[in-house]
């Protein structure tokens, strides 16, 4: 952590179960993740992560920090409010999250506006709206739009690889 202040991060039930398994039988002050010598990690995890990347057939360029970007990207794409994403990442406000991941929330903006405002009168869908929507939501964004990159050193290929590995493990 940059600030060295602890924070409370909410995990889904699967994540909480994993950590509960890891701490079962440990003293309250015991380290959860340790090196084989029993000492704290303090930056010694890189070779372990690189080994996991190799075993998963992921590109060598995939780095541990990419997991943080994947987590944040998926939260934003699922429509999670940026304030919640910022809190989960340990940011004090939404500025950084908005600049880094805001472009991923464009699809949810229209959904939220449509969901929260009822038409003032009986309204049948206007065909011109679909054409306009397709034009505005094209993949080529204007230069003044949100940043296109989530600054991760990985690409969508990694997500596909992870999903295929996950499917293999389920079978």
Secondary structure, 3 states (H helix, E strand, C coil): CCCCCCCCCCCCHHHHHHHHHHHCCCCCCCCCCECCCCCECCCCCHHHHHHHHHHCCCCCCCCCHHHHHHHHHHHHHCCCCHHHHHHHHCCCCCHHHHHHHHHHHHHHHHHHHHHHCCCCCCCCCCHHHHHHHHHHCCCCCCCCCCCCCCCCCCCHHHHHHHHHHHHHHHC
